[in-house]
Amino acid sequence: MAAQAATAAPGAPGPPVPWTVPASSGAPAPSFADIRPLGVSVPPVPPTAPAPPGSLAPPIADSALPDAPVPPATQTAPVPPAGAPASALADTPSPGTSALPVPGASPPPVPTPAPLAPSAPPLSETSTSTTFSPTDLPRTPVAPAPTPTTNTNPWHRYDPWATPAPLQQTGTPTPTPEQHRTRTRKLLVASAVALALLSGGVGGIVGARLERDGDRGDVVLPQVGKEDTGRAPDSVAGIAARALPSVVTLHVSGDGESGTGTGIVLDTRGHILTNNHVVQLAGSDGAISVSFSGGQTAKGRVVGRDTGYDLAVVQVSGVRGLTPMPLGNSDNVRVGDPVVAIGAPFDLDNTVTSGIISATERPITAGGEASDGSDVSYVDALQTDAPINPGISGGPLLDADGRLVGVNSAIRSADDGAGDGGGDGTESGQGGSIGLGFAIPVNQAKRVAEELINTGRATHPVIGVTLDMDYTGDGARVATKGGDDGPAVTAGGPGAKAGLKAGDVITEVDGERVHSGDELIVRTRAHRPGDQLRLTLDRDGKDLTVSLVLGSSTGG
């Protein structure tokens, strides 16, 4: 913009000379102390002491200002270049005035700048030009304005053709969508964490108070929800689940008595294995009722039974979907093996107990209530601590794979110290389990069951001698005479062929020590007819070893 100028008539004092300061977009405004009238020489101002901060500088008397006439020429105040100090105006010669120094004259002293008087009018950054008159000049020297280092004019870099940046109400740029999403995610995460902490704290406080004081309402106890009822196959529960469909409960009545026992399903034809002492109550005209684990009930009949082995087979008809019990091998059983027993102790059907094999080849005799001893059974038994009580007789003893390894047959009772006990619940004064239960090995039970099913009778291995059951020494002694005053060694029998004589004491069978006649019978019946045995004898103080092949007899 062009600068405004003022003119005056020649020789006339004229009005005060207006001063024009051109607008600048970045150049510092000239200080009042540096502005001088064109063609007017300003005498030096004596230095004054700087005024204390916050106080007004003393005014300069009007006489200190010269009364020089204003030249007739019209001049425009020069503009210093951008970035130059404001004092450049004072060093620039005015038109018509020589700027050369006067020879011999001392340079005028440089006045000491004084703080800007509070009454000095500030320049407006938005004005395009400002006009001053000499009378408006400050009466006190003013310090030069500092050069601004940062332009605070918001329109200084304004470009009307540039793409405007989006502005918020605060004037700051609007965040990009990605920044907005990031900020939103952070806010959500922080809110979630705060909510979780708040919920946990409130829940803990409420829970602690409810636990201490209760909610004063109905009591609701905590409970675990329904879980998977499946069990590992080799666990007691898994074994029982597979075996129970093959286990039945027998209710036997006859001759005014009744009893309860357990049976094992052998095949789909309805053959059931149990103990002889369980079914002998039925006799020839008694009744047998068979109940299955699924709730079915059927009548049973005795196919065959054997007193010496204490085993019997009952058959039912009209029942479908029978599940046979898998058979194991008793020769594989070792002391310490886990076992599971199933039965109906005291008529509590489908009862499951568990324990271990506490001994093998335990010779026991059971029964013996008949005066002639015809009901005595001899068992080379598996001993177990699994609870076996009256009513569990004839039930299965299972290994860890759920296979049959024994038929529960007898218990040792603490009340009478007897070695029998049956377990059918029919004997008065029958005690409960004390951890000594006995089972017929499955290898022996399998052979006898097959013979009973096929022929109705079981065969017994024999050595063909009569034993002295009253002998109290160690071992089994051959009697001096047999029954009906016959010979003690059956002529042509297995014993005679092996060279046995009356009075011989048998001390070992296949290297295993025997201590009584009952033990010799048990060891013998653990074999099949036709098996070969090695016997150790004591004959007149001399040890002899003989080989014997077992014979066969029909049991009753």
C-alpha positions as CSV (number, residue, x, y, z in Angstrom):
1,M,0.0,0.0,0.0
2,A,1.3,3.5,-0.8
3,A,2.4,5.7,2.0
4,Q,0.4,8.8,2.8
5,A,2.3,12.2,2.6
6,A,1.6,15.7,4.1
7,T,2.6,19.0,2.4
8,A,3.0,22.6,3.6
9,A,3.4,26.0,2.0
10,P,7.0,27.3,1.6
11,G,8.2,29.3,4.6
12,A,5.1,28.8,6.7
13,P,5.4,26.8,9.9
14,G,2.5,24.8,8.8
15,P,0.6,22.1,10.7
16,P,2.4,19.3,12.4
17,V,4.0,16.9,10.0
18,P,2.2,13.6,9.9
19,W,4.3,10.5,9.9
20,T,3.4,7.5,8.0
21,V,4.7,4.0,8.9
22,P,4.0,1.5,6.2
23,A,2.4,-1.8,7.2
24,S,4.7,-4.7,7.3
25,S,4.0,-8.4,7.5
26,G,6.8,-9.5,9.7
27,A,9.1,-6.5,10.0
28,P,9.3,-5.0,13.5
29,A,7.5,-1.7,14.0
30,P,9.9,1.2,14.6
31,S,10.3,2.5,18.1
32,F,9.0,5.9,19.0
33,A,12.5,6.9,20.2
34,D,13.9,6.2,16.7
35,I,11.4,8.3,14.7
36,R,12.5,11.8,13.8
37,P,10.9,14.5,11.7
38,L,12.3,14.7,8.2
39,G,14.9,17.5,8.0
40,V,14.7,18.2,11.8
41,S,17.8,17.7,13.9
42,V,16.9,16.5,17.4
43,P,19.4,17.5,20.1
44,P,20.7,14.8,22.3
45,V,18.8,14.0,25.4
46,P,20.8,13.9,28.5
47,P,20.8,10.5,30.0
48,T,18.6,9.8,32.9
49,A,18.7,7.1,35.5
50,P,16.4,4.2,34.6
51,A,13.1,4.3,36.4
52,P,12.4,1.6,38.8
53,P,10.4,-1.3,37.4
54,G,6.7,-0.5,37.6
55,S,7.2,3.3,37.9
56,L,6.5,6.0,35.3
57,A,9.5,7.8,33.7
58,P,9.7,11.6,34.4
59,P,8.4,13.7,31.5
60,I,10.7,15.8,29.4
61,A,10.0,19.5,29.4
62,D,8.6,21.0,26.3
63,S,11.6,23.2,26.0
64,A,13.8,20.2,25.3
65,L,12.1,19.9,22.0
66,P,13.4,22.1,19.2
67,D,11.2,24.7,17.4
68,A,12.7,24.2,14.1
69,P,10.6,25.0,11.0
70,V,9.4,22.1,8.9
71,P,10.9,22.0,5.5
72,P,8.6,22.6,2.6
73,A,9.3,19.3,1.0
74,T,7.0,16.4,1.5
75,Q,8.9,13.3,2.4
76,T,8.0,9.8,3.2
77,A,9.6,8.1,6.2
78,P,12.0,5.4,5.0
79,V,11.2,1.8,5.9
80,P,13.9,-0.3,7.3
81,P,14.4,-3.7,5.7
82,A,12.8,-6.7,7.3
83,G,14.7,-8.0,10.3
84,A,16.8,-4.8,10.6
85,P,16.8,-3.0,14.0
86,A,14.5,-0.1,14.5
87,S,17.5,2.3,14.9
88,A,18.2,2.0,11.2
89,L,15.7,4.9,10.7
90,A,17.8,7.3,12.6
91,D,20.9,6.5,10.6
92,T,19.2,7.0,7.3
93,P,19.7,10.5,5.9
94,S,16.6,12.5,5.1
95,P,16.1,14.0,1.7
96,G,17.7,17.4,1.6
97,T,19.8,16.8,4.7
98,S,23.4,15.8,4.7
99,A,24.3,12.7,6.6
100,L,28.0,13.5,6.6
101,P,29.7,14.3,9.9
102,V,30.7,17.9,10.6
103,P,34.5,18.3,10.8
104,G,35.7,19.0,14.3
105,A,32.3,18.3,15.8
106,S,31.9,15.6,18.3
107,P,29.5,12.9,17.6
108,P,26.3,13.2,19.6
109,P,26.1,11.0,22.5
110,V,23.9,7.9,22.3
111,P,21.1,8.3,24.7
112,T,20.6,5.4,27.2
113,P,17.3,3.7,26.4
114,A,14.8,3.9,29.1
115,P,12.0,1.4,29.8
116,L,8.9,1.9,27.7
117,A,6.6,4.3,29.5
118,P,3.2,2.8,30.3
119,S,1.5,5.7,28.6
120,A,3.0,4.9,25.2
121,P,0.4,3.8,22.7
122,P,1.0,0.4,21.2
123,L,1.0,-0.3,17.6
124,S,-1.8,-2.5,16.3
125,E,-0.8,-5.6,14.3
126,T,-3.9,-5.4,12.2
127,S,-3.4,-1.7,11.1
128,T,-2.2,-1.0,7.6
129,S,-0.7,2.4,8.5
130,T,-0.3,4.6,11.5
131,T,0.0,8.4,11.5
132,F,1.8,10.3,14.2
133,S,2.3,14.0,14.9
134,P,5.3,15.5,16.8
135,T,3.1,16.3,19.7
136,D,2.3,12.6,20.1
137,L,5.9,11.6,20.6
138,P,6.7,10.3,24.0
139,R,8.5,12.6,26.3
140,T,10.7,9.8,27.6
141,P,13.2,7.7,25.6
142,V,11.7,4.4,24.9
143,A,13.7,1.2,24.6
144,P,13.7,-0.5,21.2
145,A,11.1,-3.2,20.8
146,P,12.7,-6.7,20.8
147,T,12.7,-8.5,17.5
148,P,10.0,-11.2,17.7
149,T,11.2,-14.7,17.1
150,T,7.8,-16.2,16.5
151,N,5.1,-14.6,14.5
152,T,1.8,-15.0,16.5
153,N,-0.4,-13.6,13.8
154,P,-2.8,-16.4,12.9
155,W,-3.2,-15.0,9.4
156,H,0.5,-14.6,8.7
157,R,0.6,-17.9,6.7
158,Y,-2.9,-18.0,5.5
159,D,-3.3,-19.3,2.0
160,P,-6.8,-18.8,0.6
161,W,-6.2,-21.4,-2.2
162,A,-4.9,-24.2,0.0
163,T,-7.1,-27.1,1.1
164,P,-8.3,-26.1,4.6
165,A,-7.5,-28.5,7.4
166,P,-10.5,-29.8,9.2
167,L,-11.0,-27.9,12.4
168,Q,-12.7,-28.7,15.7
169,Q,-14.3,-26.1,17.9
170,T,-10.9,-25.7,19.6
171,G,-9.3,-25.0,16.3
172,T,-7.1,-28.2,16.4
173,P,-7.1,-30.7,13.5
174,T,-9.6,-33.5,13.7
175,P,-8.0,-37.0,14.3
176,T,-8.0,-39.4,11.4
177,P,-10.3,-42.4,11.4
178,E,-7.4,-44.8,12.4
179,Q,-6.5,-42.5,15.3
180,H,-10.1,-42.4,16.3
181,R,-10.4,-46.2,16.2
182,T,-7.2,-46.6,18.2
183,R,-8.4,-44.1,20.8
184,T,-11.7,-45.9,21.0
185,R,-10.1,-49.3,21.5
186,K,-7.9,-47.9,24.2
187,L,-10.9,-46.4,25.9
188,L,-12.8,-49.7,25.6
189,V,-9.9,-51.7,27.1
190,A,-9.5,-49.3,29.9
191,S,-13.2,-49.3,30.6
192,A,-13.3,-53.1,30.6
193,V,-10.4,-53.4,33.0
194,A,-11.9,-50.8,35.3
195,L,-15.3,-52.6,35.2
196,A,-13.6,-55.9,36.0
197,L,-11.7,-54.5,38.9
198,L,-14.8,-52.8,40.2
199,S,-17.0,-55.9,39.8
200,G,-14.4,-58.1,41.5
201,G,-14.1,-55.7,44.4
202,V,-17.8,-55.4,44.8
203,G,-18.3,-59.1,44.4
204,G,-15.7,-59.9,47.0
205,I,-17.2,-57.4,49.5
206,V,-20.7,-58.7,48.9
207,G,-19.6,-62.4,49.1
208,A,-17.7,-61.8,52.3
209,R,-20.6,-60.1,53.8
210,L,-23.0,-62.7,52.7
211,E,-20.7,-65.4,54.1
212,R,-20.5,-63.6,57.4
213,D,-24.0,-62.4,57.8
214,G,-26.0,-64.2,55.2
215,D,-28.7,-62.6,53.0
216,R,-31.4,-63.2,55.6
217,G,-33.3,-65.3,53.0
218,D,-33.6,-69.0,52.3
219,V,-30.5,-71.0,52.6
220,V,-29.2,-72.3,49.2
221,L,-26.1,-74.5,49.5
222,P,-23.5,-74.5,46.7
223,Q,-23.4,-77.7,44.6
224,V,-21.3,-79.0,41.8
225,G,-23.2,-79.3,38.5
226,K,-23.9,-82.5,36.6
227,E,-20.7,-84.1,35.3
228,D,-19.8,-86.9,32.9
229,T,-20.6,-90.2,34.7
230,G,-18.2,-92.2,32.5
231,R,-15.3,-93.9,34.3
232,A,-12.0,-95.5,33.3
233,P,-12.5,-99.1,32.2
234,D,-9.9,-100.4,34.8
235,S,-11.4,-98.4,37.7
236,V,-13.7,-100.2,40.2
237,A,-16.7,-98.2,38.8
238,G,-15.7,-99.2,35.2
239,I,-15.3,-102.8,36.1
240,A,-18.6,-102.9,38.0
241,A,-20.5,-101.2,35.2
242,R,-19.3,-103.9,32.7
243,A,-19.8,-106.9,35.1
244,L,-23.1,-106.2,36.7
245,P,-25.2,-107.3,33.6
246,S,-23.5,-110.8,34.0
247,V,-24.3,-111.1,37.8
248,V,-27.6,-112.5,39.1
249,T,-29.1,-113.0,42.6
250,L,-30.5,-116.4,43.5
251,H,-33.3,-116.9,46.0
252,V,-33.6,-120.5,47.1
253,S,-36.2,-122.2,49.2
254,G,-36.9,-125.8,50.3
255,D,-37.6,-127.9,53.3
256,G,-38.9,-124.9,55.2
257,E,-35.7,-122.9,54.7
258,S,-34.6,-120.2,52.4
259,G,-31.3,-118.6,51.5
260,T,-29.7,-116.0,49.2
261,G,-26.7,-116.4,46.9
262,T,-25.1,-115.0,43.8
263,G,-24.6,-116.4,40.3
264,I,-22.5,-115.8,37.2
265,V,-23.9,-115.9,33.7
266,L,-21.7,-118.3,31.6
267,D,-23.3,-118.2,28.2
268,T,-26.4,-117.0,26.2
269,R,-28.1,-120.3,26.7
270,G,-28.9,-119.4,30.3
271,H,-26.3,-121.4,32.2
272,I,-25.4,-119.8,35.5
273,L,-22.5,-120.8,37.8
274,T,-22.8,-120.7,41.6
275,N,-21.8,-122.5,44.8
276,N,-23.2,-125.9,45.6
277,H,-24.1,-124.9,49.2
278,V,-26.3,-122.1,47.7
279,V,-28.6,-124.4,45.8
280,Q,-28.5,-127.6,47.9
281,L,-31.4,-126.2,50.0
282,A,-33.7,-126.6,47.0
283,G,-33.1,-130.4,47.0
284,S,-35.3,-132.2,44.5
285,D,-38.5,-130.3,45.1
286,G,-37.4,-126.8,46.1
287,A,-37.6,-123.5,44.1
288,I,-35.0,-121.3,42.7
289,S,-35.7,-117.7,41.5
290,V,-33.1,-115.9,39.5
291,S,-33.1,-112.0,39.4
292,F,-31.0,-110.1,36.9
293,S,-29.4,-106.7,37.4
294,G,-31.8,-105.2,34.8
295,G,-34.8,-106.2,36.9
296,Q,-35.9,-109.4,35.0
297,T,-36.8,-112.5,37.0
298,A,-36.9,-116.1,35.9
299,K,-37.2,-119.6,37.4
300,G,-34.1,-121.7,37.5
301,R,-33.3,-125.4,37.7
302,V,-30.2,-127.2,38.8
303,V,-28.3,-128.8,35.8
304,G,-25.5,-130.4,38.0
305,R,-23.7,-129.8,41.2
306,D,-20.6,-131.2,43.0
307,T,-20.0,-131.2,46.7
308,G,-16.2,-131.7,46.6
309,Y,-15.7,-128.6,44.5
310,D,-18.6,-126.7,46.0
311,L,-19.8,-125.7,42.5
312,A,-23.2,-126.0,40.8
313,V,-24.8,-124.9,37.5
314,V,-28.4,-123.5,37.2
315,Q,-30.1,-122.9,34.0
316,V,-32.9,-120.4,33.2
317,S,-35.1,-120.2,30.1
318,G,-37.1,-117.6,28.3
319,V,-34.5,-114.8,29.0
320,R,-33.0,-112.9,26.1
321,G,-30.0,-110.6,25.8
322,L,-27.9,-112.4,28.4
323,T,-24.3,-111.1,28.8
324,P,-21.8,-113.8,29.6
325,M,-19.0,-113.0,32.0
326,P,-15.5,-113.0,30.4
327,L,-13.2,-115.6,32.0
328,G,-9.6,-114.9,33.0
329,N,-6.8,-117.2,34.0
330,S,-6.1,-117.9,37.7
331,D,-2.6,-119.0,37.0
332,N,-1.8,-115.4,36.1
333,V,-3.0,-114.0,39.5
334,R,-0.3,-112.7,41.8
335,V,-0.4,-111.6,45.4
336,G,-1.2,-107.9,45.6
337,D,-3.3,-107.8,42.4
338,P,-6.4,-105.6,42.7
339,V,-9.7,-107.5,42.6
340,V,-13.4,-106.6,42.7
341,A,-16.1,-108.8,44.3
342,I,-19.8,-108.5,43.4
343,G,-22.8,-110.2,45.1
344,A,-25.8,-109.9,47.3
345,P,-24.6,-109.9,50.9
346,F,-27.6,-110.2,53.3
347,D,-29.9,-110.0,50.2
348,L,-28.5,-106.6,49.2
349,D,-28.2,-107.4,45.5
350,N,-25.6,-105.8,43.1
351,T,-23.2,-104.9,46.0
352,V,-19.7,-104.1,44.9
353,T,-16.6,-104.4,47.1
354,S,-12.9,-104.3,46.2
355,G,-9.6,-105.4,47.6
356,I,-6.5,-107.3,46.6
357,I,-5.3,-110.9,46.4
358,S,-3.7,-111.5,49.8
359,A,-2.6,-115.1,49.1
360,T,-2.8,-117.8,46.4
361,E,-3.1,-121.6,46.6
362,R,-4.5,-121.4,50.1
363,P,-5.8,-124.9,51.0
364,I,-9.2,-124.7,52.7
365,T,-12.1,-127.0,53.5
366,A,-15.6,-125.8,53.7
367,G,-18.8,-127.5,54.9
368,G,-18.5,-130.6,57.0
369,E,-21.9,-130.4,58.6
370,A,-22.8,-133.9,57.5
371,S,-21.8,-136.6,59.9
372,D,-20.0,-138.6,57.3
373,G,-18.2,-135.6,55.9
374,S,-19.8,-136.0,52.5
375,D,-20.4,-132.3,52.2
376,V,-16.9,-131.2,52.8
377,S,-15.3,-129.3,49.9
378,Y,-11.6,-128.9,49.3
379,V,-10.5,-125.8,47.6
380,D,-7.0,-124.6,46.6
381,A,-8.3,-121.1,47.0
382,L,-7.4,-117.5,46.2
383,Q,-7.4,-115.5,49.4
384,T,-8.7,-111.9,49.3
385,D,-9.4,-109.0,51.7
386,A,-12.3,-107.8,49.6
387,P,-15.3,-107.9,51.9
388,I,-17.2,-111.1,51.3
389,N,-20.3,-111.7,53.5
390,P,-23.2,-114.2,53.7
391,G,-25.1,-114.0,50.4
392,I,-22.1,-113.2,48.2
393,S,-21.3,-116.9,47.7
394,G,-21.2,-117.9,44.1
395,G,-20.5,-114.4,43.0
396,P,-17.5,-113.3,40.8
397,L,-14.1,-112.2,41.9
398,L,-12.8,-110.0,39.0
399,D,-9.3,-108.8,38.1
400,A,-8.4,-105.3,37.0
401,D,-9.7,-106.0,33.4
402,G,-13.1,-107.1,34.6
403,R,-12.4,-110.8,33.9
404,L,-13.5,-113.7,36.2
405,V,-10.5,-115.1,38.2
406,G,-12.4,-116.7,41.1
407,V,-15.8,-117.8,42.5
408,N,-16.4,-116.4,46.0
409,S,-17.0,-119.4,48.2
410,A,-16.0,-119.1,51.9
411,I,-15.0,-116.7,54.6
412,R,-13.2,-117.0,57.9
413,S,-15.5,-115.8,60.7
414,A,-14.3,-114.3,63.9
415,D,-17.2,-115.7,66.0
416,D,-16.5,-119.4,65.7
417,G,-13.1,-119.6,64.1
418,A,-14.3,-122.1,61.6
419,G,-12.6,-122.4,58.3
420,D,-15.9,-122.7,56.4
421,G,-18.7,-120.3,56.3
422,G,-20.3,-120.6,53.0
423,G,-21.7,-117.1,52.7
424,D,-25.2,-118.1,51.6
425,G,-26.7,-116.5,54.7
426,T,-28.5,-119.7,55.8
427,E,-26.3,-120.6,58.7
428,S,-27.4,-119.3,62.1
429,G,-24.8,-117.2,63.9
430,Q,-22.9,-116.5,60.6
431,G,-20.5,-113.7,61.2
432,G,-19.5,-111.0,58.8
433,S,-16.3,-110.3,56.9
434,I,-13.0,-109.9,58.8
435,G,-11.0,-109.5,55.6
436,L,-10.4,-113.2,55.0
437,G,-12.4,-114.3,52.0
438,F,-11.7,-117.3,49.7
439,A,-12.6,-117.9,46.1
440,I,-12.4,-121.0,43.9
441,P,-9.8,-120.4,41.1
442,V,-11.5,-119.9,37.7
443,N,-9.3,-122.6,36.1
444,Q,-10.8,-125.2,38.4
445,A,-14.3,-123.7,38.2
446,K,-14.3,-123.7,34.4
447,R,-13.4,-127.4,34.1
448,V,-16.0,-128.4,36.7
449,A,-18.7,-126.2,35.1
450,E,-18.1,-127.6,31.6
451,E,-18.5,-131.2,33.0
452,L,-21.6,-130.3,34.9
453,I,-23.2,-128.7,31.8
454,N,-22.2,-131.5,29.5
455,T,-22.7,-134.6,31.8
456,G,-24.4,-133.4,34.9
457,R,-21.4,-134.7,37.0
458,A,-17.8,-133.6,37.7
459,T,-14.8,-135.9,37.8
460,H,-12.2,-135.8,40.6
461,P,-8.5,-136.6,40.2
462,V,-7.4,-139.3,42.7
463,I,-4.1,-141.0,43.8
464,G,-5.8,-144.3,44.8
465,V,-5.0,-144.4,48.5
466,T,-6.8,-144.0,51.8
467,L,-5.4,-141.3,54.1
468,D,-5.3,-141.3,57.9
469,M,-7.2,-138.1,58.7
470,D,-6.4,-138.5,62.4
471,Y,-2.6,-138.3,61.9
472,T,-1.2,-135.3,63.8
473,G,2.3,-135.3,62.4
474,D,3.6,-133.1,59.6
475,G,2.5,-134.4,56.3
476,A,-0.2,-136.8,54.9
477,R,0.1,-140.4,56.0
478,V,-1.3,-143.3,54.1
479,A,-3.6,-145.4,56.3
480,T,-2.8,-148.9,57.4
481,K,-6.1,-150.1,56.0
482,G,-8.9,-148.8,53.9
483,G,-12.6,-148.6,54.2
484,D,-14.5,-151.7,54.9
485,D,-11.3,-153.2,56.2
486,G,-9.9,-153.2,52.6
487,P,-6.3,-152.4,51.6
488,A,-5.2,-148.7,52.1
489,V,-3.6,-148.7,48.6
490,T,-6.1,-149.5,45.9
491,A,-4.9,-152.4,43.8
492,G,-4.0,-151.3,40.3
493,G,-4.7,-147.7,41.2
494,P,-2.4,-144.7,40.6
495,G,-0.8,-145.1,44.0
496,A,0.0,-148.7,43.6
497,K,1.5,-148.1,40.2
498,A,3.7,-145.4,41.8
499,G,4.9,-147.8,44.5
500,L,3.1,-146.2,47.5
501,K,2.7,-148.4,50.6
502,A,0.6,-148.2,53.8
503,G,2.3,-146.0,56.4
504,D,4.1,-143.8,53.9
505,V,4.1,-140.1,54.8
506,I,3.7,-137.8,51.8
507,T,5.5,-134.5,52.6
508,E,5.7,-132.7,49.2
509,V,3.7,-132.4,46.0
510,D,5.7,-131.0,43.1
511,G,8.1,-129.5,45.6
512,E,5.4,-127.8,47.6
513,R,5.2,-128.8,51.3
514,V,2.0,-130.4,52.6
515,H,1.2,-130.6,56.3
516,S,-2.0,-132.6,56.5
517,G,-4.3,-135.0,54.6
518,D,-6.7,-132.2,53.8
519,E,-3.9,-130.2,52.1
520,L,-2.9,-133.3,50.1
521,I,-6.5,-133.6,48.8
522,V,-6.6,-129.9,48.0
523,R,-3.3,-130.0,46.1
524,T,-4.5,-133.1,44.2
525,R,-7.9,-131.6,43.2
526,A,-6.2,-128.5,41.9
527,H,-5.2,-130.8,39.0
528,R,-7.1,-132.6,36.3
529,P,-7.3,-136.4,36.0
530,G,-4.3,-137.6,34.0
531,D,-1.9,-135.0,35.3
532,Q,1.4,-136.3,36.6
533,L,2.6,-135.4,40.1
534,R,6.0,-135.8,41.8
535,L,5.6,-136.9,45.4
536,T,8.2,-136.8,48.1
537,L,7.8,-139.6,50.7
538,D,9.1,-140.4,54.2
539,R,9.3,-144.1,54.5
540,D,10.9,-145.5,57.7
541,G,13.0,-142.3,58.0
542,K,14.2,-142.4,54.4
543,D,13.2,-139.8,51.8
544,L,11.9,-141.1,48.5
545,T,10.6,-139.4,45.4
546,V,8.0,-141.1,43.2
547,S,6.1,-140.1,40.0
548,L,2.3,-140.6,40.0
549,V,-0.3,-140.1,37.2
550,L,-3.7,-139.0,38.6
551,G,-6.7,-141.2,38.2
552,S,-10.4,-140.1,37.9
553,S,-13.5,-140.7,40.0
554,T,-17.0,-139.4,39.7
555,G,-17.9,-136.9,42.4
556,G,-21.3,-136.4,44.0
